[in-house]
Amino acid sequence: MSIENYMHHILFLVCPFSCLEQPLKQRYGKQHLFLTAPAAVFGWSQVDHLLAIRDVLVQQEIREICVVADTSCRFIHAVIQKDKPFGLSAEKILIELYIDNYFRYFKDQAIENQRDQLAKLIVQRQLDELIAVPFIGGCIQENAIAVNGLVSSSRNFFKAISLKPTQPINYGL
């Protein structure tokens, strides 16, 4: 995976509550950029927001986007433990991922395995949504930007995960 190449700029998509920016900077260098959203679940529907992201990708010469989910994320924990939601839109998406994949990945599994799997599903969903957005997906394709994922546990262990789009890509170019 190209995440080990420190000579280019990476845009990390992370949850601000997971406090992963410092560990990522320590491991991959300080020159990288961060975009944050609760549980690393981003809404890709605001055009002005998408245009700003596209501008950052081009102006900062981003060569890699890395979606990062943390297994100790309070939102992941709350979904698995069936705690009362805080009312964030990200929680609804996590709950849907959990319910839709319950029998395939979560039933009768240890909590640690459930956290790891839900983090992987978050990363995969964000990849699918990211590349499906014409403003961003087209920019990714035009600028040959790599898209990768990391699952973090305990803020110092990062496991690269292999990501492939699960949906057909239509960049709208």
C-alpha positions in Angstrom: 0.0 0.0 0.0 1.3 3.5 -0.8 0.5 4.8 2.7 4.1 4.0 3.6 5.4 6.5 1.0 6.1 9.7 3.1 7.1 11.9 0.1 3.6 13.0 -0.8 0.7 14.7 0.9 -2.0 12.5 2.4 -5.5 13.8 3.3 -6.6 11.8 6.4 -10.4 11.5 7.0 -10.8 10.9 10.7 -13.1 11.3 13.7 -12.1 14.3 15.9 -13.1 12.4 19.1 -10.7 9.6 18.4 -7.7 12.0 18.8 -5.8 10.3 16.0 -4.1 13.3 14.4 -1.0 13.2 16.6 -0.4 9.5 16.3 -0.8 9.8 12.5 1.6 12.7 12.3 4.1 10.8 14.4 3.9 7.8 12.1 3.4 9.4 8.7 4.9 12.9 9.1 3.6 16.3 9.9 3.0 17.6 6.4 -0.3 15.8 5.9 -3.8 17.2 6.2 -6.9 16.2 8.2 -10.6 16.4 7.5 -12.7 15.4 10.5 -16.3 14.2 11.1 -17.9 12.3 14.0 -17.1 8.5 13.6 -15.2 9.4 10.4 -18.6 9.5 8.6 -18.8 12.4 6.2 -21.8 13.9 4.5 -21.1 14.3 0.8 -24.1 16.3 -0.2 -23.1 20.0 0.4 -21.8 21.3 -2.9 -19.9 24.2 -1.4 -18.2 21.8 1.0 -17.3 19.4 -1.9 -15.9 22.2 -3.9 -13.7 23.2 -1.0 -12.5 19.6 -0.6 -11.7 19.4 -4.3 -9.8 22.7 -4.2 -7.7 21.3 -1.3 -7.0 18.1 -3.2 -5.7 20.0 -6.2 -4.0 23.0 -4.4 -2.2 20.9 -1.8 -1.3 18.2 -4.4 -2.9 15.4 -2.4 -1.8 12.1 -3.8 -3.6 9.9 -1.3 -6.8 10.0 0.7 -6.8 7.8 3.7 -10.1 7.0 5.6 -9.3 6.1 9.2 -11.7 4.5 11.7 -10.8 3.8 15.3 -12.0 0.6 17.0 -12.3 2.5 20.3 -14.6 5.2 18.8 -17.3 6.1 21.3 -19.9 6.0 18.5 -18.9 2.4 17.4 -19.0 1.4 21.1 -22.4 3.0 21.5 -23.9 1.2 18.5 -22.5 -2.2 19.5 -23.6 -1.8 23.1 -27.0 -0.4 21.9 -26.6 2.7 24.0 -28.9 5.7 23.5 -27.7 7.7 20.5 -26.4 11.3 20.9 -28.5 12.4 17.9 -25.8 12.8 15.2 -26.4 11.8 11.6 -23.3 9.6 11.7 -24.9 7.4 14.4 -27.8 6.6 12.1 -25.4 5.4 9.4 -23.5 3.3 11.9 -26.7 1.8 13.3 -27.8 0.9 9.7 -24.4 -0.7 9.0 -24.6 -2.7 12.1 -28.2 -3.9 11.5 -27.7 -4.6 7.8 -24.6 -6.7 8.5 -25.6 -8.2 11.9 -25.9 -11.8 10.8 -22.9 -11.7 8.5 -20.4 -10.0 10.8 -21.6 -9.4 14.3 -23.9 -12.1 15.7 -22.1 -14.2 18.3 -18.8 -12.3 17.9 -16.6 -10.9 20.6 -16.9 -7.2 21.2 -13.4 -6.6 19.9 -14.2 -8.4 16.7 -17.4 -6.4 16.3 -15.6 -3.1 16.8 -13.0 -4.1 14.3 -15.6 -5.1 11.7 -17.7 -2.0 12.2 -14.7 0.2 11.7 -13.9 -1.7 8.5 -17.4 -1.2 7.3 -17.3 2.5 8.0 -14.1 2.8 6.0 -15.6 0.8 3.1 -18.8 2.9 3.1 -16.9 6.1 3.1 -14.8 4.9 0.2 -17.9 4.0 -1.8 -19.5 7.4 -1.1 -16.3 9.3 -1.7 -15.7 7.9 -5.1 -19.4 8.1 -6.1 -19.5 11.9 -5.6 -18.9 13.5 -9.0 -16.9 16.5 -7.7 -14.6 14.3 -5.6 -14.6 11.0 -7.5 -13.8 12.8 -10.7 -11.0 14.7 -9.1 -9.6 11.5 -7.6 -9.6 9.9 -11.1 -8.2 12.9 -12.9 -5.3 13.4 -10.4 -4.6 9.7 -9.9 -5.2 10.0 -6.1 -4.9 6.8 -4.2 -7.6 6.0 -1.7 -6.7 3.7 1.2 -8.0 2.8 4.6 -6.7 2.4 8.1 -8.3 0.8 11.1 -6.8 2.1 14.4 -6.9 0.5 17.8 -5.5 2.1 20.9 -4.2 5.1 18.9 -0.8 3.7 18.1 -1.6 0.6 16.1 -2.8 1.1 12.5 -3.8 -1.7 10.3 -4.0 -1.0 6.6 -7.1 -2.5 5.0 -7.6 -3.3 1.4 -10.3 -1.2 -0.2 -12.1 -1.7 -3.4 -15.2 0.0 -4.5 -18.3 -2.2 -3.9 -20.4 -0.2 -6.3 -19.9 0.7 -9.9 -18.2 4.0 -10.3 -19.9 6.8 -12.2 -17.9 10.0 -11.9 -20.2 12.1 -14.0 -17.4 13.5 -16.1 
